[in-house]
Amino acid sequence: MASGQSRSSNQLVVPQANQALDQLKFEVAQELGIQIPQDGYYGYMASRDTGAIGGNITRRLVQIAEQQLAGGAAGKFSR
């Protein structure tokens, strides 16, 4: 499969976020020292590696959401 395409049947709520999520995936993999296959086929990767990438992406997305909520809440409730 060509790079940048996904085999996943999951539908993004915001399709424009696909490029940002791919960038995040590559950043997390690089930080963990995991090489993502150039052809986009993850079948030969260890489950431990793909799980580590997914878990760290989730952790990072939760941190981003918490920061946005904290910033939004501070503006809403401050006088």
DSSP file (Angstrom, degrees, kcal/mol; ACC not computed):
  #  RESIDUE AA STRUCTURE BP1 BP2  ACC     N-H-->O    O-->H-N    N-H-->O    O-->H-N    TCO  KAPPA ALPHA  PHI   PSI    X-CA   Y-CA   Z-CA
    1    1 A M              0   0    0      0, 0.0    40,-0.1     0, 0.0     3,-0.1   0.000 360.0 360.0 360.0 144.4    0.0    0.0    0.0
    2    2 A A    >   -     0   0    0      1,-0.1     3,-1.7    38,-0.1    37,-0.1  -0.271 360.0 -91.1 -67.3 151.0    1.3    3.5   -0.8
    3    3 A S  T 3  S+     0   0    0      1,-0.2    -1,-0.1    35,-0.1     3,-0.1  -0.342 111.5  28.1 -62.1 139.7    2.7    5.6    1.9
    4    4 A G  T 3  S+     0   0    0      1,-0.4     2,-0.3    -3,-0.1    -1,-0.2   0.294  96.6 108.7  92.0 -10.3    0.2    7.8    3.7
    5    5 A Q    <   -     0   0    0     -3,-1.7     2,-0.4    -4,-0.0    -1,-0.4  -0.733  57.5-144.9 -98.8 151.9   -2.7    5.5    3.0
    6    6 A S        -     0   0    0     -2,-0.3    -4,-0.1     2,-0.1    -3,-0.0  -0.912  17.7-158.5-120.0 142.8   -4.3    3.5    5.8
    7    7 A R        +     0   0    0     -2,-0.4    -1,-0.1    -6,-0.1    34,-0.0   0.544  62.1 115.9 -88.2  -9.2   -5.8    0.0    5.8
    8    8 A S        -     0   0    0      1,-0.1    -2,-0.1     2,-0.0     0, 0.0  -0.277  60.2-149.9 -64.9 143.3   -7.8    0.9    8.9
    9    9 A S        +     0   0    0      2,-0.1    -1,-0.1     0, 0.0     2,-0.1   0.441  62.0 117.7 -90.5  -1.0  -11.6    0.9    8.6
   10   10 A N        -     0   0    0      1,-0.1     2,-0.5     0, 0.0    -2,-0.0  -0.438  59.4-141.0 -66.6 138.0  -11.8    3.6   11.3
   11   11 A Q        -     0   0    0     -2,-0.1     2,-0.2     2,-0.0    -2,-0.1  -0.882  12.0-129.6-103.2 130.3  -13.3    6.8   10.1
   12   12 A L        -     0   0    0     -2,-0.5     4,-0.0     1,-0.1     6,-0.0  -0.549   4.1-143.4 -75.7 140.8  -11.8   10.1   11.4
   13   13 A V  S    S+     0   0    0      1,-0.3    -1,-0.1    -2,-0.2     3,-0.1   0.879 102.7  33.3 -68.0 -38.0  -14.3   12.6   12.8
   14   14 A V  S >  S-     0   0    0      1,-0.1     3,-2.5    -3,-0.0    -1,-0.3  -0.873  75.1-168.7-118.7  94.6  -12.2   15.3   11.3
   15   15 A P  G >  S+     0   0    0      0, 0.0     3,-1.7     0, 0.0     4,-0.2   0.778  83.6  66.8 -57.0 -27.7  -10.7   13.9    8.0
   16   16 A Q  G 3  S+     0   0    0      1,-0.3     3,-0.5     2,-0.1     4,-0.4   0.656  88.0  69.5 -67.1 -14.0   -8.3   16.9    7.7
   17   17 A A  G <> S+     0   0    0     -3,-2.5     4,-2.5     1,-0.2    -1,-0.3   0.542  72.3  92.3 -80.4  -6.9   -6.5   15.6   10.8
   18   18 A N  H <> S+     0   0    0     -3,-1.7     4,-2.3     1,-0.2    -1,-0.2   0.899  85.3  47.5 -56.3 -45.7   -5.2   12.6    9.0
   19   19 A Q  H  > S+     0   0    0     -3,-0.5     4,-2.3    -4,-0.2    -1,-0.2   0.904 112.3  49.6 -65.1 -41.1   -1.9   14.3    8.0
   20   20 A A  H  > S+     0   0    0     -4,-0.4     4,-2.2     2,-0.2    -1,-0.2   0.888 111.1  49.6 -65.7 -38.5   -1.3   15.6   11.6
   21   21 A L  H  X S+     0   0    0     -4,-2.5     4,-2.2     2,-0.2    -2,-0.2   0.888 110.0  50.7 -68.0 -38.7   -2.0   12.1   13.0
   22   22 A D  H  X S+     0   0    0     -4,-2.3     4,-2.2    -5,-0.2    -2,-0.2   0.920 110.5  49.7 -62.6 -42.7    0.5   10.6   10.5
   23   23 A Q  H  X S+     0   0    0     -4,-2.3     4,-2.3     1,-0.2    -2,-0.2   0.908 110.3  50.6 -61.7 -42.0    3.1   13.1   11.5
   24   24 A L  H  X S+     0   0    0     -4,-2.2     4,-2.6     1,-0.2     5,-0.2   0.894 108.0  53.6 -62.4 -40.5    2.5   12.4   15.2
   25   25 A K  H  X S+     0   0    0     -4,-2.2     4,-2.4     1,-0.2    -2,-0.2   0.919 110.7  45.8 -60.6 -45.0    2.9    8.6   14.5
   26   26 A F  H  X S+     0   0    0     -4,-2.2     4,-2.2     2,-0.2    -1,-0.2   0.885 112.7  50.8 -68.1 -37.8    6.3    9.2   12.8
   27   27 A E  H  X S+     0   0    0     -4,-2.3     4,-2.4     2,-0.2    -2,-0.2   0.934 112.5  45.9 -63.1 -46.4    7.5   11.5   15.6
   28   28 A V  H  X S+     0   0    0     -4,-2.6     4,-2.0     1,-0.2    -2,-0.2   0.920 112.5  50.5 -64.1 -44.1    6.5    9.0   18.3
   29   29 A A  H  X>S+     0   0    0     -4,-2.4     5,-3.0    -5,-0.2     4,-0.7   0.909 110.9  49.4 -60.8 -41.7    8.1    6.1   16.5
   30   30 A Q  H ><5S+     0   0    0     -4,-2.2     3,-0.8     1,-0.2    -1,-0.2   0.916 109.4  51.4 -64.6 -42.7   11.3    8.1   16.0
   31   31 A E  H 3<5S+     0   0    0     -4,-2.4    -1,-0.2     1,-0.2    -2,-0.2   0.856 113.1  45.9 -61.4 -34.7   11.4    9.0   19.8
   32   32 A L  H 3<5S-     0   0    0     -4,-2.0    -1,-0.2    -5,-0.2    -2,-0.2   0.540 114.6-117.9 -85.4  -7.2   11.0    5.3   20.6
   33   33 A G  T <<5 +     0   0    0     -3,-0.8     2,-0.5    -4,-0.7    -3,-0.2   0.782  65.7 143.4  76.1  27.4   13.6    4.3   18.1
   34   34 A I      < -     0   0    0     -5,-3.0     2,-0.6    -6,-0.2    -1,-0.3  -0.879  46.1-137.5-105.4 129.6   11.2    2.3   16.0
   35   35 A Q        -     0   0    0     -2,-0.5    -9,-0.0    -3,-0.1    -5,-0.0  -0.754  13.5-146.1 -87.5 121.3   11.5    2.2   12.3
   36   36 A I        -     0   0    0     -2,-0.6     6,-0.1   -10,-0.1     5,-0.0  -0.735  30.3-104.6 -85.5 133.0    8.2    2.5   10.4
   37   37 A P    >   -     0   0    0      0, 0.0     3,-1.2     0, 0.0    -1,-0.1  -0.299  19.2-137.8 -59.9 136.8    8.2    0.5    7.2
   38   38 A Q  T 3  S+     0   0    0      1,-0.2   -35,-0.1     2,-0.1    -2,-0.0   0.819 102.6  55.7 -64.4 -31.8    8.5    2.7    4.0
   39   39 A D  T 3  S-     0   0    0      2,-0.2    -1,-0.2   -37,-0.1     3,-0.1   0.537 110.8-119.9 -82.4  -4.5    5.8    0.6    2.2
   40   40 A G    <   +     0   0    0     -3,-1.2     2,-0.7     1,-0.2    -2,-0.1   0.480  69.8 133.2  83.2   1.7    3.2    1.2    5.0
   41   41 A Y        -     0   0    0      1,-0.1     3,-0.4   -40,-0.1    -1,-0.2  -0.790  30.6-179.2 -91.5 116.8    2.8   -2.5    5.7
   42   42 A Y    >   +     0   0    0     -2,-0.7     3,-1.8     1,-0.2    -1,-0.1   0.400  53.7 103.2 -94.6   1.8    3.0   -3.1    9.5
   43   43 A G  T 3  S+     0   0    0      1,-0.3    -1,-0.2     4,-0.0     4,-0.1   0.729  81.2  48.9 -60.2 -25.2    2.5   -6.9    9.3
   44   44 A Y  T 3  S+     0   0    0     -3,-0.4    -1,-0.3     2,-0.1     2,-0.2   0.471  91.4  98.9 -94.9  -2.0    6.2   -7.6    9.9
   45   45 A M  S <  S-     0   0    0     -3,-1.8     2,-0.1     1,-0.1    -9,-0.0  -0.553  83.5-103.3 -83.0 150.6    6.5   -5.3   12.9
   46   46 A A     >  -     0   0    0     -2,-0.2     4,-2.1     1,-0.1     3,-0.5  -0.473  22.1-127.9 -70.1 141.9    6.3   -6.7   16.4
   47   47 A S  H  > S+     0   0    0      1,-0.2     4,-2.6     2,-0.2     5,-0.2   0.847 110.4  60.2 -57.9 -34.2    3.0   -6.2   18.2
   48   48 A R  H  > S+     0   0    0      2,-0.2     4,-1.9     1,-0.2    -1,-0.2   0.901 106.2  46.3 -61.1 -41.4    5.0   -4.7   21.1
   49   49 A D  H  > S+     0   0    0     -3,-0.5     4,-2.2     2,-0.2    -2,-0.2   0.930 114.3  45.3 -69.1 -46.2    6.4   -2.0   18.8
   50   50 A T  H  X S+     0   0    0     -4,-2.1     4,-2.5     1,-0.2    -2,-0.2   0.886 113.9  50.9 -66.6 -35.6    3.1   -1.0   17.2
   51   51 A G  H  X S+     0   0    0     -4,-2.6     4,-2.8    -5,-0.2    -1,-0.2   0.878 108.2  52.1 -66.4 -37.5    1.4   -1.1   20.6
   52   52 A A  H  X S+     0   0    0     -4,-1.9     4,-2.2    -5,-0.2    -2,-0.2   0.902 110.7  47.9 -65.0 -40.5    4.1    1.2   22.0
   53   53 A I  H  X S+     0   0    0     -4,-2.2     4,-2.2     2,-0.2    -2,-0.2   0.955 114.5  45.6 -63.8 -49.2    3.5    3.7   19.2
   54   54 A G  H  X S+     0   0    0     -4,-2.5     4,-2.4     1,-0.2    -2,-0.2   0.899 112.9  50.3 -61.8 -42.0   -0.3    3.6   19.6
   55   55 A G  H  X S+     0   0    0     -4,-2.8     4,-2.3     1,-0.2    -1,-0.2   0.899 111.9  46.9 -64.2 -40.9   -0.1    3.9   23.4
   56   56 A N  H  X S+     0   0    0     -4,-2.2     4,-2.3     2,-0.2    -1,-0.2   0.846 110.4  53.0 -71.4 -33.0    2.3    6.9   23.2
   57   57 A I  H  X S+     0   0    0     -4,-2.2     4,-2.7     2,-0.2    -2,-0.2   0.940 110.7  47.8 -63.3 -45.8    0.1    8.6   20.5
   58   58 A T  H  X S+     0   0    0     -4,-2.4     4,-2.3     1,-0.2    -2,-0.2   0.920 111.2  50.5 -61.2 -44.1   -2.9    8.2   22.8
   59   59 A R  H  X S+     0   0    0     -4,-2.3     4,-2.1     1,-0.2    -1,-0.2   0.919 112.4  47.1 -58.8 -44.7   -0.9    9.6   25.8
   60   60 A R  H  X S+     0   0    0     -4,-2.3     4,-2.3     2,-0.2    -2,-0.2   0.894 111.0  51.0 -67.0 -40.2    0.2   12.6   23.7
   61   61 A L  H  X S+     0   0    0     -4,-2.7     4,-2.4     1,-0.2    -1,-0.2   0.881 109.7  50.6 -65.5 -37.4   -3.4   13.2   22.4
   62   62 A V  H  X S+     0   0    0     -4,-2.3     4,-2.6     2,-0.2    -1,-0.2   0.912 109.8  50.7 -65.8 -41.4   -4.8   13.1   26.0
   63   63 A Q  H  X S+     0   0    0     -4,-2.1     4,-2.3     2,-0.2    -2,-0.2   0.921 110.7  48.9 -61.0 -43.6   -2.1   15.6   27.1
   64   64 A I  H  X S+     0   0    0     -4,-2.3     4,-2.3     1,-0.2    -2,-0.2   0.925 112.3  48.1 -62.0 -44.7   -3.0   18.0   24.2
   65   65 A A  H  X S+     0   0    0     -4,-2.4     4,-2.7     1,-0.2     5,-0.2   0.904 110.7  51.1 -63.7 -41.5   -6.7   17.7   25.0
   66   66 A E  H  X S+     0   0    0     -4,-2.6     4,-2.6     1,-0.2    -1,-0.2   0.906 110.3  49.5 -62.4 -41.4   -6.0   18.4   28.7
   67   67 A Q  H  X S+     0   0    0     -4,-2.3     4,-2.4     2,-0.2    -1,-0.2   0.911 112.2  47.6 -64.0 -41.8   -4.0   21.5   27.9
   68   68 A Q  H  X S+     0   0    0     -4,-2.3     4,-2.4     2,-0.2    -2,-0.2   0.906 113.6  47.5 -66.4 -40.9   -6.7   22.8   25.6
   69   69 A L  H  X S+     0   0    0     -4,-2.7     4,-2.9     2,-0.2     5,-0.2   0.903 112.3  49.5 -66.4 -40.5   -9.4   22.2   28.2
   70   70 A A  H  X S+     0   0    0     -4,-2.6     4,-2.0    -5,-0.2    -2,-0.2   0.910 113.3  46.8 -65.3 -40.9   -7.3   23.8   30.9
   71   71 A G  H  X S+     0   0    0     -4,-2.4     4,-1.3     2,-0.2    -2,-0.2   0.887 115.9  44.9 -67.1 -39.4   -6.7   26.8   28.7
   72   72 A G  H  X S+     0   0    0     -4,-2.4     4,-1.6     2,-0.2    -2,-0.2   0.879 113.4  49.6 -71.5 -39.0  -10.4   27.1   27.7
   73   73 A A  H  X S+     0   0    0     -4,-2.9     4,-2.3     1,-0.2     5,-0.2   0.871 107.0  55.3 -68.9 -36.5  -11.6   26.6   31.3
   74   74 A A  H  X S+     0   0    0     -4,-2.0     4,-1.2    -5,-0.2    -1,-0.2   0.898 110.3  45.9 -64.1 -39.1   -9.3   29.3   32.6
   75   75 A G  H  < S+     0   0    0     -4,-1.3    -1,-0.2     1,-0.2    -2,-0.2   0.838 113.7  50.0 -70.6 -32.7  -10.7   31.8   30.2
   76   76 A K  H  < S+     0   0    0     -4,-1.6    -2,-0.2     1,-0.2    -1,-0.2   0.887 119.0  33.0 -72.9 -41.0  -14.3   30.8   30.9
   77   77 A F  H  < S+     0   0    0     -4,-2.3     2,-0.2    -5,-0.1    -2,-0.2   0.550  93.7  97.5-100.4  -8.5  -14.1   31.0   34.7
   78   78 A S     <        0   0    0     -4,-1.2    -4,-0.0    -5,-0.2     0, 0.0  -0.523 360.0 360.0 -82.0 150.8  -11.7   33.8   35.4
   79   79 A R              0   0    0     -2,-0.2    -1,-0.1     0, 0.0    -4,-0.0   0.388 360.0 360.0-119.8 360.0  -13.0   37.2   36.1
